[in-house]
Amino acid sequence: MAKTTKGSGNQPRMLKTRVKKKRGLKNSSRRWIERQLNDPYVHKARQEGYRSRAAFKLLE
């Protein structure tokens, strides 16, 4: 999960997580993983116990 830091507002700001380049991992796959790790909805869905971002978005 992405690291957080204290922001100037009420909510913490998410720091961007980068994915290391690995052999055998295509550039598009690496970008998808990076997007997934940095998505605030994915982060909130995991915190609330949902298995997917879509379930969280439907209930929101």
C-alpha positions as CSV (number, residue, x, y, z in Angstrom):
1,M,0.0,0.0,0.0
2,A,1.0,3.6,-0.5
3,K,2.6,5.5,2.4
4,T,0.8,8.4,3.9
5,T,2.0,11.7,5.2
6,K,0.3,14.4,7.2
7,G,-1.2,16.9,4.8
8,S,-2.2,20.5,5.4
9,G,-5.9,19.6,5.5
10,N,-7.9,17.1,7.6
11,Q,-7.0,14.0,5.5
12,P,-3.6,12.6,5.0
13,R,-2.0,12.9,1.6
14,M,-1.1,9.7,-0.2
15,L,2.5,9.4,-1.4
16,K,3.1,8.0,-4.8
17,T,4.3,4.4,-4.9
18,R,6.6,3.4,-7.7
19,V,7.1,-0.1,-9.1
20,K,10.6,-1.3,-9.7
21,K,11.3,-2.5,-13.2
22,K,11.4,-6.3,-13.3
23,R,12.5,-8.7,-16.0
24,G,9.5,-10.2,-17.7
25,L,7.1,-7.5,-16.6
26,K,5.7,-5.6,-19.6
27,N,5.6,-1.8,-19.4
28,S,1.8,-1.8,-19.6
29,S,1.6,-4.3,-16.7
30,R,4.0,-2.2,-14.6
31,R,1.9,1.0,-15.3
32,W,-1.4,-0.9,-14.3
33,I,0.2,-2.0,-11.0
34,E,1.4,1.5,-10.3
35,R,-2.0,3.0,-11.0
36,Q,-3.7,0.3,-8.8
37,L,-1.3,1.0,-5.9
38,N,-1.8,4.8,-6.1
39,D,-5.6,4.8,-6.5
40,P,-7.3,6.3,-3.4
41,Y,-10.5,4.3,-4.0
42,V,-8.5,1.0,-4.0
43,H,-6.9,2.1,-0.7
44,K,-10.2,2.9,0.9
45,A,-11.8,-0.3,-0.3
46,R,-9.0,-2.3,1.3
47,Q,-9.4,-0.4,4.5
48,E,-13.1,-1.1,4.7
49,G,-12.7,-4.7,3.8
50,Y,-14.0,-4.8,0.2
51,R,-12.3,-7.1,-2.2
52,S,-12.5,-4.7,-5.1
53,R,-12.6,-1.0,-6.0
54,A,-15.8,-1.5,-7.9
55,A,-17.7,-2.7,-4.8
56,F,-16.6,0.4,-2.9
57,K,-17.6,2.7,-5.8
58,L,-21.0,1.1,-6.1
59,L,-21.8,1.6,-2.4
60,E,-20.5,5.2,-2.5
